[in-house]
Amino acid sequence: MPEWAEVKRENRLAIEPATVAALEVALEAEQETEQGSSASSSSESSSPSKGPSSGSANGNQHMEELKDASIHHTALKLSEDIKAMKIYGSLYKMVQKLACSPEVDKDDMKHTLEAAIKANGLETEIRNVIYHLIRNSLKTESKPTVPSSDPLYYLRRAGIQWERRVRKSLNSMCSESKAQLQGQMRTATDREEILGKWDELSNYQIDLTNYRPVYAPKDLLDVLLSLKGPVKQDETEYRKYFRFSSQQIASKLKLIKSFFSFLPKWEFSHISLPVKNLFELRVHFSELLRNDNNGGSTDWAVTCQKILKTRHAPLCQQALKKGITPPPLRGHLWAYVLGSQVEAHHTEHWENLKQSVLTTESIVDKLVFKDVQLTATNDDRYFVFEDVLYQIMLCFSRDSEISQMIQTEFTNSAKLKQYEGPACGFVPFHGICMLAAPFCYLYDNPVSLYFTFRAFYVRYCHRLTTINTHPQGIVSLCLLFEKLLQTHEPQLWSHFRELQIQPIRVVFKWLMRAFSGHLPPEQLLILWDLILGYDSLEILSLLALIILSFRRESLMQVVTLENIEAILSDLSSVKVLPLIQLTLSRD
């Protein structure tokens, strides 16, 4: 016993290096996975050298040393980042347990620990942590210090002003109803009532007569359409419109500008955000064109089960790219891709949020009840989930971790205190519960449902409800849709222009809610499979274009916005995967 105690004490001192070593193992394996295909192809295409020189050998050795040093420094940085995560405690205990086990030799700590990590499945756990940490650490571009040098400064400024306007509206609502934004303690009677009806909150009586949504998708769209960027002063900008020489344009510049001032300014083309064209989208979603379903759904279900047994997040993400995910396995695959598998700290956090709902009431609670009743309760496909949606959204509004995960320019603003908001960091809008409703088809456990929905919202949906410059934000998606429509459906584009109807008006609600509530649930979940698989919201704009394209003939026959919306109101016949594949395969 004394000898083992001494070994255990020495191994405990080596826990920190062991953690870094474990990360190095995972990083090396991750790099080998990513670089394996490219390395094999390059070795096949290049002929072997006959008698390599000592110089090339030294160069290779030097490159290997640089690679090892890079991996080591990256592992050190990731180790520090992981220490700030809630999962660190359990990872530390697992590494500690392995380092103190007979499987690890204190005289050969690195190699025996590597073997123990792989043998006990800890390597996959660490690789998944690294995968999610790196994905979630990819922030949007930092704003320039000099506004005059930033062509998108007006857009960033509009985003901040929009957030302030929304929060100010919420504060005004609080003043009108004489309610406190941060909430107040519930009475003992109210606390007992809501606790007793927690699983059937649809029976919890609450007066919502004087409450209305703070804003709806139409309000955000009106702000987006009113955006005015810097006036283009460069004469070359007008050459694509007129067959004039540079001298003629210069002499008629004032007249040309006055001509452009009379044109309707309802397009997004003046916003200088980079978006993909159809060819680039075809490349990005190329695996959909190679989709082979000949193996049958049974064989693919077996394959997905094997993938789930590996517990490797990147493999689960790859499986979603086919768009034929077996429904019983979808929830498990999504949880691995989003890193939302329920751990002990998740359950504890959920109980804390629930306790907050039971003890305090907030004006946001009224907005949550109002939103569910106006949307999900009136939807034939989601009304059965009314009770669980109340639970999810009430806890969601109180989750301060969300505001920490979503770092926006407004939350970093010095004037934040003037417009305080809910703990989650943003104000609920009309239809927000419909972003959570589809997850009710995947999970019976509200805890699993909540954390997968939260991860999905943090990674994707919050960009659809704010004015931002992110390449997959709502502004970029609107611009992408317009450019695709103008390029590939010029006749339909011209028809909208003649009617003075902005095409984005008929699809914006689809984009902002990621088609939730518009597509049938089974088709919506396929669409969201592709969002997760390709880590891209751009497929929303592509699908919006496809729907308009396939209903072109009917749209060309009508001349009012009401009739256009009537043609596009029923999407029950839309089959997401075949339509996208057909569009991407066109020449």
Buried (B, 14 or more C-beta within 10 A) or exposed (E): EEEEEEBBEEBEEBBEBBBBBBBBBBBBBBBEEEEEEEEEEEEEEEEEEEEEEEEEEEEEEEEEEEEEEEBBEBBBEBBEBBEEEEBBEEBBEBBBEBBBBEBBBBEEBBEBBBBBBEEBEBBBBBBBBBBBBEBBEEEBEEBEEEEEEBEBBBBBBBBBEBBBBBBEBBBEBBEEEEBEBBBEEBEEEBBEBBBEBBEEBBEBEBEEEEBBBBBBBEBBBEBBBEBEBEEEEEBEEBEEEEEBEEEEBEEBEEEBEEEEEEEEEBBBEEBEBEBBEBEEBBEBBEEBEEEEEEEEEEEBBEBBEEBBEEBBBBBBBBBBBBBBBBEEBBBBBBBBBBBBBBBEEBEEBBEEBBEBBBBBBBBBBBBBBBBBBBBBBEBEBBBEBBBBBBBBBBBBBBBEBBBEBBEBBBBEBEEBEEBEBBBBBBBBBBBBBBBBBBBBBBBEEBBBBBBBBBBBBBBBBBBBBBBBBBBBBBBBBBBBBBBBBBEBBEEBBEBBBEEEBBBBBBBBBBBBBBBBBBBBBEBBBBBBBBBBBBBBBBBBBBBBBBBBBBBEEEBEEBEEBEEBEEBBEEBEEBBBBEBBBEBBEEE
